[in-house]
Amino acid sequence: MSLSELDDDTLRSMSIGAVFSDFVGKINSLDFHRTDDLLVTASGDDSVRLYDIANAKLLKTTYHTKHGADRICFTHHPSSVICLSRHNLDSTGESLRYLSMYDNRCLRYFKGHKERMEDIMEAA
């Protein structure tokens, strides 16, 4: 099915496949990995959660209280994400971080963004 075939009747015929009930707070952003059955979310409590969507399982939760977690997207690798900061933008200007979900560390800061960025996406 192509996106042009995705009409109202098709959407109404779909059903919920899984419900992740481990978190009931605000989700700021989510992204599905392009090849693996993974979902990553950035939440209002400054957490980043990684889910296995094929088995409806939470794989990992990391907290980023210093900079927060606003928008998020996967990179080329299933355990790496790009995350926008919510806090401390004026003092450091480090609003974009390259994170490893495997070992819960920041691989690189991208400095220079003084204003809040609205969105991010991986280039194909």
BAMI-766651 format. One record per atom (N, C-alpha, C): residue number from 1; residue in three letters; atom name; x, y, z. Coordinates in steps of 0.001 Angstrom, whole numbers. Layout:
BEGIN
SITE num residu atome       u       v       w
SITE NUM    ALA    CA       X       Y       Z
...
***
This chain:
BEGIN
SITE num residu atome       u       v       w
SITE   1    MET     N     841   -1169       0
SITE   1    MET    CA       0       0       0
SITE   1    MET     C     891    1239       0
SITE   2    SER     N     599    2171    -843
SITE   2    SER    CA    1329    3431    -875
SITE   2    SER     C     612    4462     -11
SITE   3    LEU     N    1288    5559     266
SITE   3    LEU    CA     667    6608    1070
SITE   3    LEU     C    -543    7205     386
SITE   4    SER     N    -562    7194    -938
SITE   4    SER    CA   -1728    7738   -1643
SITE   4    SER     C   -2966    6865   -1409
SITE   5    GLU     N   -2762    5596   -1042
SITE   5    GLU    CA   -3888    4704    -762
SITE   5    GLU     C   -4339    4776     688
SITE   6    LEU     N   -3667    5532    1508
SITE   6    LEU    CA   -3995    5645    2913
SITE   6    LEU     C   -5101    6676    3085
SITE   7    ASP     N   -6334    6224    2980
SITE   7    ASP    CA   -7478    7121    3083
SITE   7    ASP     C   -8216    6898    4401
SITE   8    ASP     N   -9296    7595    4598
SITE   8    ASP    CA  -10047    7540    5846
SITE   8    ASP     C  -10553    6126    6149
SITE   9    ASP     N  -11048    5417    5155
SITE   9    ASP    CA  -11557    4055    5375
SITE   9    ASP     C  -10445    3103    5813
SITE  10    THR     N   -9274    3266    5218
SITE  10    THR    CA   -8142    2420    5594
SITE  10    THR     C   -7735    2672    7034
SITE  11    LEU     N   -7650    3935    7411
SITE  11    LEU    CA   -7291    4267    8791
SITE  11    LEU     C   -8319    3736    9783
SITE  12    ARG     N   -9581    3855    9480
SITE  12    ARG    CA  -10638    3373   10382
SITE  12    ARG     C  -10646    1856   10516
SITE  13    SER     N  -10104    1156    9529
SITE  13    SER    CA  -10064    -308    9594
SITE  13    SER     C   -8894    -819   10440
SITE  14    MET     N   -7963      57   10777
SITE  14    MET    CA   -6801    -345   11574
SITE  14    MET     C   -7184    -436   13048
SITE  15    SER     N   -6383   -1227   13785
SITE  15    SER    CA   -6631   -1356   15220
SITE  15    SER     C   -5318   -1192   15983
SITE  16    ILE     N   -5421   -1058   17286
SITE  16    ILE    CA   -4249    -908   18136
SITE  16    ILE     C   -3525   -2239   18229
SITE  17    GLY     N   -2210   -2219   17997
SITE  17    GLY    CA   -1416   -3433   18064
SITE  17    GLY     C    -802   -3675   19428
SITE  18    ALA     N    -450   -2591   20122
SITE  18    ALA    CA     169   -2708   21448
SITE  18    ALA     C     -16   -1387   22192
SITE  19    VAL     N     -91   -1494   23502
SITE  19    VAL    CA    -174    -315   24356
SITE  19    VAL     C     964    -392   25363
SITE  20    PHE     N    1776     643   25399
SITE  20    PHE    CA    2865     713   26367
SITE  20    PHE     C    2369    1539   27542
SITE  21    SER     N    2143     899   28661
SITE  21    SER    CA    1548    1582   29814
SITE  21    SER     C    2556    1867   30924
SITE  22    ASP     N    3845    1840   30605
SITE  22    ASP    CA    4871    2079   31620
SITE  22    ASP     C    5010    3554   31964
SITE  23    PHE     N    4485    4440   31131
SITE  23    PHE    CA    4640    5877   31341
SITE  23    PHE     C    3334    6569   30995
SITE  24    VAL     N    2867    7419   31887
SITE  24    VAL    CA    1587    8100   31643
SITE  24    VAL     C    1749    9612   31498
SITE  25    GLY     N    2993   10104   31462
SITE  25    GLY    CA    3244   11532   31344
SITE  25    GLY     C    3202   11997   29903
SITE  26    LYS     N    3643   13238   29686
SITE  26    LYS    CA    3647   13855   28360
SITE  26    LYS     C    4823   13346   27537
SITE  27    ILE     N    4548   12936   26322
SITE  27    ILE    CA    5594   12537   25379
SITE  27    ILE     C    5803   13706   24430
SITE  28    ASN     N    7009   14248   24417
SITE  28    ASN    CA    7336   15397   23572
SITE  28    ASN     C    7534   15013   22115
SITE  29    SER     N    8108   13829   21900
SITE  29    SER    CA    8469   13427   20551
SITE  29    SER     C    8669   11923   20503
SITE  30    LEU     N    8481   11341   19321
SITE  30    LEU    CA    8764    9915   19128
SITE  30    LEU     C    9268    9690   17723
SITE  31    ASP     N    9975    8569   17551
SITE  31    ASP    CA   10501    8219   16239
SITE  31    ASP     C   10587    6706   16132
SITE  32    PHE     N   10250    6184   14958
SITE  32    PHE    CA   10392    4766   14656
SITE  32    PHE     C   11671    4583   13857
SITE  33    HIS     N   12442    3539   14183
SITE  33    HIS    CA   13650    3254   13412
SITE  33    HIS     C   13251    2798   12018
SITE  34    ARG     N   14051    3168   11027
SITE  34    ARG    CA   13654    2892    9645
SITE  34    ARG     C   13762    1430    9238
SITE  35    THR     N   14614     622    9915
SITE  35    THR    CA   14738    -783    9535
SITE  35    THR     C   14447   -1754   10675
SITE  36    ASP     N   14743   -1376   11914
SITE  36    ASP    CA   14513   -2263   13051
SITE  36    ASP     C   13170   -1950   13697
SITE  37    ASP     N   12641   -2896   14455
SITE  37    ASP    CA   11353   -2721   15131
SITE  37    ASP     C   11547   -1991   16453
SITE  38    LEU     N   11981    -740   16361
SITE  38    LEU    CA   12278      50   17546
SITE  38    LEU     C   11530    1379   17512
SITE  39    LEU     N   11199    1854   18702
SITE  39    LEU    CA   10566    3155   18899
SITE  39    LEU     C   11327    3865   20003
SITE  40    VAL     N   11600    5149   19834
SITE  40    VAL    CA   12237    5950   20871
SITE  40    VAL     C   11323    7136   21171
SITE  41    THR     N   11205    7478   22466
SITE  41    THR    CA   10394    8621   22869
SITE  41    THR     C   11205    9550   23759
SITE  42    ALA     N   10904   10836   23682
SITE  42    ALA    CA   11448   11847   24593
SITE  42    ALA     C   10262   12407   25357
SITE  43    SER     N   10364   12452   26685
SITE  43    SER    CA    9212   12776   27516
SITE  43    SER     C    9416   14015   28375
SITE  44    GLY     N    8312   14509   28899
SITE  44    GLY    CA    8296   15700   29724
SITE  44    GLY     C    9060   15574   31024
SITE  45    ASP     N    9320   14355   31478
SITE  45    ASP    CA   10108   14152   32706
SITE  45    ASP     C   11603   14048   32394
SITE  46    ASP     N   12000   14479   31204
SITE  46    ASP    CA   13391   14463   30724
SITE  46    ASP     C   13944   13063   30544
SITE  47    SER     N   13066   12116   30266
SITE  47    SER    CA   13511   10749   30016
SITE  47    SER     C   13470   10439   28526
SITE  48    VAL     N   14307    9491   28139
SITE  48    VAL    CA   14308    8929   26791
SITE  48    VAL     C   14057    7436   26966
SITE  49    ARG     N   13048    6929   26268
SITE  49    ARG    CA   12683    5519   26383
SITE  49    ARG     C   12826    4835   25035
SITE  50    LEU     N   13402    3632   25073
SITE  50    LEU    CA   13604    2819   23878
SITE  50    LEU     C   12727    1584   23994
SITE  51    TYR     N   11898    1344   22975
SITE  51    TYR    CA   10956     231   22975
SITE  51    TYR     C   11217    -725   21822
SITE  52    ASP     N   11008   -2010   22081
SITE  52    ASP    CA   10964   -3038   21050
SITE  52    ASP     C    9493   -3158   20668
SITE  53    ILE     N    9118   -2674   19487
SITE  53    ILE    CA    7696   -2662   19130
SITE  53    ILE     C    7202   -4017   18627
SITE  54    ALA     N    8104   -4882   18200
SITE  54    ALA    CA    7684   -6211   17748
SITE  54    ALA     C    7212   -7067   18920
SITE  55    ASN     N    7847   -6871   20092
SITE  55    ASN    CA    7508   -7659   21273
SITE  55    ASN     C    6821   -6841   22364
SITE  56    ALA     N    6478   -5580   22047
SITE  56    ALA    CA    5805   -4677   22984
SITE  56    ALA     C    6527   -4621   24326
SITE  57    LYS     N    7834   -4295   24262
SITE  57    LYS    CA    8659   -4328   25467
SITE  57    LYS     C    9503   -3051   25588
SITE  58    LEU     N    9532   -2492   26800
SITE  58    LEU    CA   10426   -1379   27092
SITE  58    LEU     C   11830   -1938   27262
SITE  59    LEU     N   12784   -1445   26472
SITE  59    LEU    CA   14150   -1943   26531
SITE  59    LEU     C   15033   -1138   27485
SITE  60    LYS     N   14863     186   27484
SITE  60    LYS    CA   15744    1022   28297
SITE  60    LYS     C   15107    2379   28527
SITE  61    THR     N   15372    2937   29719
SITE  61    THR    CA   14990    4310   30048
SITE  61    THR     C   16231    5035   30537
SITE  62    THR     N   16492    6204   29978
SITE  62    THR    CA   17593    7045   30431
SITE  62    THR     C   17032    8419   30791
SITE  63    TYR     N   17674    9092   31742
SITE  63    TYR    CA   17217   10414   32179
SITE  63    TYR     C   18271   11457   31849
SITE  64    HIS     N   17808   12603   31408
SITE  64    HIS    CA   18678   13681   30962
SITE  64    HIS     C   18234   14982   31631
SITE  65    THR     N   18423   15053   32946
SITE  65    THR    CA   17903   16170   33728
SITE  65    THR     C   18683   17468   33508
SITE  66    LYS     N   19942   17385   33147
SITE  66    LYS    CA   20727   18605   32943
SITE  66    LYS     C   20233   19397   31738
SITE  67    HIS     N   20022   18726   30618
SITE  67    HIS    CA   19612   19407   29385
SITE  67    HIS     C   18166   19122   28993
SITE  68    GLY     N   17573   18086   29546
SITE  68    GLY    CA   16206   17734   29177
SITE  68    GLY     C   16155   16943   27883
SITE  69    ALA     N   14961   16537   27517
SITE  69    ALA    CA   14753   15776   26286
SITE  69    ALA     C   13505   16307   25599
SITE  70    ASP     N   13698   16950   24456
SITE  70    ASP    CA   12570   17556   23758
SITE  70    ASP     C   12233   16775   22496
SITE  71    ARG     N   12861   17062   21388
SITE  71    ARG    CA   12637   16322   20140
SITE  71    ARG     C   13711   15240   20023
SITE  72    ILE     N   13348   14132   19360
SITE  72    ILE    CA   14292   13016   19262
SITE  72    ILE     C   14113   12302   17929
SITE  73    CYS     N   15213   11741   17408
SITE  73    CYS    CA   15121   10883   16219
SITE  73    CYS     C   16298    9907   16213
SITE  74    PHE     N   16079    8767   15589
SITE  74    PHE    CA   17138    7773   15427
SITE  74    PHE     C   18170    8274   14426
SITE  75    THR     N   19371    7743   14547
SITE  75    THR    CA   20403    7974   13547
SITE  75    THR     C   20476    6719   12681
SITE  76    HIS     N   21590    6527   12007
SITE  76    HIS    CA   21802    5344   11183
SITE  76    HIS     C   21853    4061   12008
SITE  77    HIS     N   22252    4178   13281
SITE  77    HIS    CA   22432    3007   14137
SITE  77    HIS     C   21253    2876   15103
SITE  78    PRO     N   20726    1676   15330
SITE  78    PRO    CA   19556    1499   16188
SITE  78    PRO     C   19733    1900   17650
SITE  79    SER     N   20974    1998   18122
SITE  79    SER    CA   21172    2383   19525
SITE  79    SER     C   21645    3826   19681
SITE  80    SER     N   21613    4607   18609
SITE  80    SER    CA   22035    6008   18668
SITE  80    SER     C   20895    6920   18256
SITE  81    VAL     N   20759    8033   18991
SITE  81    VAL    CA   19699    8999   18712
SITE  81    VAL     C   20268   10415   18747
SITE  82    ILE     N   19572   11322   18103
SITE  82    ILE    CA   19827   12750   18208
SITE  82    ILE     C   18697   13332   19042
SITE  83    CYS     N   19051   14133   20044
SITE  83    CYS    CA   18051   14676   20967
SITE  83    CYS     C   18247   16176   21132
SITE  84    LEU     N   17155   16920   21089
SITE  84    LEU    CA   17197   18355   21351
SITE  84    LEU     C   17027   18607   22835
SITE  85    SER     N   17725   19609   23332
SITE  85    SER    CA   17641   19973   24744
SITE  85    SER     C   16405   20824   25021
SITE  86    ARG     N   15974   20795   26285
SITE  86    ARG    CA   14885   21662   26746
SITE  86    ARG     C   15386   22704   27732
SITE  87    HIS     N   16503   22449   28407
SITE  87    HIS    CA   17011   23315   29473
SITE  87    HIS     C   18397   23850   29141
SITE  88    ASN     N   18797   24897   29861
SITE  88    ASN    CA   20158   25443   29826
SITE  88    ASN     C   20619   25891   28441
SITE  89    LEU     N   19713   26315   27603
SITE  89    LEU    CA   20115   26759   26274
SITE  89    LEU     C   20871   28078   26322
SITE  90    ASP     N   20489   28965   27220
SITE  90    ASP    CA   21148   30269   27298
SITE  90    ASP     C   22583   30154   27791
SITE  91    SER     N   22825   29285   28766
SITE  91    SER    CA   24154   29201   29381
SITE  91    SER     C   25166   28441   28521
SITE  92    THR     N   24753   27389   27841
SITE  92    THR    CA   25714   26565   27117
SITE  92    THR     C   25527   26573   25608
SITE  93    GLY     N   24339   26780   25148
SITE  93    GLY    CA   24075   26721   23723
SITE  93    GLY     C   24165   25319   23164
SITE  94    GLU     N   24228   24308   24018
SITE  94    GLU    CA   24332   22919   23570
SITE  94    GLU     C   22932   22346   23413
SITE  95    SER     N   22295   22663   22321
SITE  95    SER    CA   20907   22262   22183
SITE  95    SER     C   20715   20962   21409
SITE  96    LEU     N   21762   20425   20845
SITE  96    LEU    CA   21654   19196   20063
SITE  96    LEU     C   22695   18208   20561
SITE  97    ARG     N   22232   16987   20930
SITE  97    ARG    CA   23146   15984   21482
SITE  97    ARG     C   22995   14661   20739
SITE  98    TYR     N   24112   14026   20499
SITE  98    TYR    CA   24177   12711   19861
SITE  98    TYR     C   24358   11712   21001
SITE  99    LEU     N   23336   10883   21263
SITE  99    LEU    CA   23322   10009   22434
SITE  99    LEU     C   23435    8540   22047
SITE 100    SER     N   24151    7779   22873
SITE 100    SER    CA   24203    6331   22745
SITE 100    SER     C   23237    5729   23761
SITE 101    MET     N   22229    5026   23291
SITE 101    MET    CA   21297    4349   24187
SITE 101    MET     C   21926    3070   24730
SITE 102    TYR     N   22943    2545   24061
SITE 102    TYR    CA   23599    1320   24486
SITE 102    TYR     C   24274    1495   25843
SITE 103    ASP     N   25075    2566   25968
SITE 103    ASP    CA   25806    2768   27219
SITE 103    ASP     C   25440    4074   27923
SITE 104    ASN     N   24333    4687   27525
SITE 104    ASN    CA   23789    5873   28192
SITE 104    ASN     C   24832    6983   28330
SITE 105    ARG     N   25377    7402   27208
SITE 105    ARG    CA   26325    8511   27263
SITE 105    ARG     C   26143    9410   26045
SITE 106    CYS     N   26580   10628   26216
SITE 106    CYS    CA   26541   11593   25128
SITE 106    CYS     C   27801   11415   24293
SITE 107    LEU     N   27626   11109   23027
SITE 107    LEU    CA   28762   10905   22138
SITE 107    LEU     C   29330   12229   21638
SITE 108    ARG     N   28426   13221   21470
SITE 108    ARG    CA   28883   14522   20976
SITE 108    ARG     C   27825   15581   21214
SITE 109    TYR     N   28274   16779   21541
SITE 109    TYR    CA   27415   17953   21622
SITE 109    TYR     C   27592   18751   20332
SITE 110    PHE     N   26515   19282   19825
SITE 110    PHE    CA   26589   20185   18682
SITE 110    PHE     C   26218   21572   19189
SITE 111    LYS     N   27226   22442   19273
SITE 111    LYS    CA   27053   23768   19857
SITE 111    LYS     C   26711   24796   18780
SITE 112    GLY     N   26141   25875   19247
SITE 112    GLY    CA   25887   26987   18345
SITE 112    GLY     C   24422   27362   18231
SITE 113    HIS     N   23544   26496   18614
SITE 113    HIS    CA   22119   26818   18571
SITE 113    HIS     C   21735   27536   19856
SITE 114    LYS     N   21500   28816   19769
SITE 114    LYS    CA   21140   29602   20954
SITE 114    LYS     C   19630   29628   21166
SITE 115    GLU     N   18869   29486   20109
SITE 115    GLU    CA   17409   29472   20195
SITE 115    GLU     C   16925   28029   20184
SITE 116    ARG     N   15722   27837   20667
SITE 116    ARG    CA   15132   26496   20693
SITE 116    ARG     C   14861   26034   19261
SITE 117    MET     N   15315   24842   18939
SITE 117    MET    CA   15042   24253   17625
SITE 117    MET     C   13655   23616   17662
SITE 118    GLU     N   12951   23672   16571
SITE 118    GLU    CA   11578   23179   16518
SITE 118    GLU     C   11467   21706   16175
SITE 119    ASP     N   12372   21199   15336
SITE 119    ASP    CA   12239   19815   14905
SITE 119    ASP     C   13567   19320   14343
SITE 120    ILE     N   13711   18003   14301
SITE 120    ILE    CA   14875   17364   13701
SITE 120    ILE     C   14408   16133   12935
SITE 121    MET     N   15207   15718   11959
SITE 121    MET    CA   14959   14459   11274
SITE 121    MET     C   16243   13999   10625
SITE 122    GLU     N   16357   12699   10473
SITE 122    GLU    CA   17534   12136    9826
SITE 122    GLU     C   17352   12233    8326
SITE 123    ALA     N   18399   12652    7635
SITE 123    ALA    CA   18365   12698    6176
SITE 123    ALA     C   18502   11282    5640
SITE 124    ALA     N   17741   10973    4651
SITE 124    ALA    CA   17755    9619    4071
SITE 124    ALA     C   18975    9368    3245
***
